[in-house]
Amino acid sequence: MGREFMTILAPAAGLVLAAGAARAEEVAYRLVPASERLTFGDVFADASLEMKTVFAILILSAVGAVAIWAMSLGKVGRGDAAGLATALGRLKIVRAGGTPLGALAAAYVLLWGFIGIANVRPAPAITVMAPGWAEAALAVMLGLLATTVGVLCERHLEARIRRAAA
């Protein structure tokens, strides 16, 4: 009896899937009006105070790494080993801290988003959840940006120090 049921069910399931695929092809996607579009600024503005603080720390870390690098270039070749060691230490902090801080912030946003989804019926549409996901992606991106800037500045400064020592 199981085989007969599957023999009857298989064509019916195929028809249902084909109808669903045809319906999916009929959907026409359109861009939302410019006044309703989510922007980088909106993601930042709608973030919680904790997330804005993390965003600010990550942005200031990237800018600070460039400032430390720029101020340290003049010290290369002048025998200011202590100043260069301090600069390299600060750049290593930015390099080591950016990505984990961005990932932690993203996990924080996603955790609260998933708790929110679990506590709402019916489940919200993806367009409702997208701003939260964009906030998490922004946290990861800023963490990677701070780390990348820190690494580039540190490596360039180390290379200049090696060249000056040679």
N, C-alpha and C positions, 0 to 999 in steps of 0.2 A: 504494500500500500504506500510505502514511503517513496518508492520510485515513481509510481503513478502520480503522486502529489507533486513531486519535483518536475515531472514531465509537463504537467499542466501549469505549474507555477513559473517555470523558466521563461516561456514566451510572454506571460503576463508581466513579469518583472522587467523584461526587455522593453515592453511597450511603455511601462511607467518611466523607466530611465530615459527612453527616447523622448517622451513627452516633456520630461524635466529638462533635458538638454535643449530641446527646441524652445522652451519657455525661457531658458537662460540666454539663448542667443537673441531673443527678442528684446531683452533689456537694453535700453540705450542709456549709456552713462553720459552725464553732463557735468561740467564744472559748476561749482556753486558761484553765485555772484561775488565779485571782488570784495564787497563790503562784508561778506560772511566767511571769507577764507581765513584759515588758520595761518598765522605768520610766526616767525621766530620770536618777535616781540610779544605776541599774544601768549606763546608758550611760557616765556619768562614772566610776564605780568600775571598770569593765572596760577603760577606756582605758589606753593605754600611758603611761609617765611623761612622754614628750615631749608627748603630747596633753593630759594633765592640766595640764602647765605652760602650754601655749597657752591652754587653757580658763581657767586662773586669771588669766593676763595679760589676756585679753579681759574677764573679769568685773571684775577690778580696774580696768581702763581705764574701763568704764562707770561704776562707782562713783566712781572718781577724778574723772571729768568732772563728775559732779554735785557732788562736794565742792569742786572748783576753782570751779565756777559759783557755788555758795552763798557761798563765802568772798570771791569777787570782787564780789558785788552791793553789799556795803558800801563798796567803794572807788569806786564810780561817783559822780561829783559831788564828790569830795574832792580831785581834782587828782593822784591817784596814777596818772599815765599809765604809768609804768614797770611798776607792779604789774599794771595791766590788760593791758598789752601782753604781759607774761609769761603771764598767765592765758589770753589769747586764743591765744598761741602753743602752749601745752600742749593746749588744746582742739582746735586744728588738727591736732596730732599724733595725737590720738585719732581725730579725724574721718578723717584720711587713712590711718591705719594699720589700723583695725579690719577693714574689708572685705578688703583683701589678705591680712592675716594669717589670717583665717578661711578664705579660699579656699585659701591655701597649705596650711593644716592639713587641709582636706577633701581636697585633691589627694594629700597624703601618705597619708592613711588609704585612699583609693580605690586608689592605686598599690599599696600593700602587699596590699590585698584582692584586686586582680586578679592579682598575682603568686601569691598563695595559691591562687586558683581555677585558674590555669594549671598549678600543680604538684600538683593533687589529682585522682585518678581514682576513681570517676566524679565529675563536677562536683557540688558541693554544692547542696542545695536552697536556695530563696530564704529559708527560715526560718533557715538557718545563716548566710547572708550579711546578713540584715537588721540585726543589731546593728552591724556595721561601717558599713553605710549610715546608720544612725541616728547613729553617731558623726560621720560626715562632715557630716550635716545639722546636728548640734549645733554643729560648728565654724563652719559658714556662718552659722547663726542667731546665735551669740554675736558673730561678727564684724560682722554687720549691726546687732545690738543696740548694740555699742560705738560704731559709727559713727553710728547714729541719735541716741544720747544725746549724743555729742560735737557733732553738728550742731545739735541743739536747744539745748543749753547755749550754744554759741558764738553762734548767731543771736540768742538772747534777750539775751545779754550785750551784743552789738554794738548791738542796738536800744536797750537801756537807756543805753548810752554816747551814741548819737546823740541820744536824747531829752534827756539831761542837757546835752549840748553846745548844743542848740538854744535 
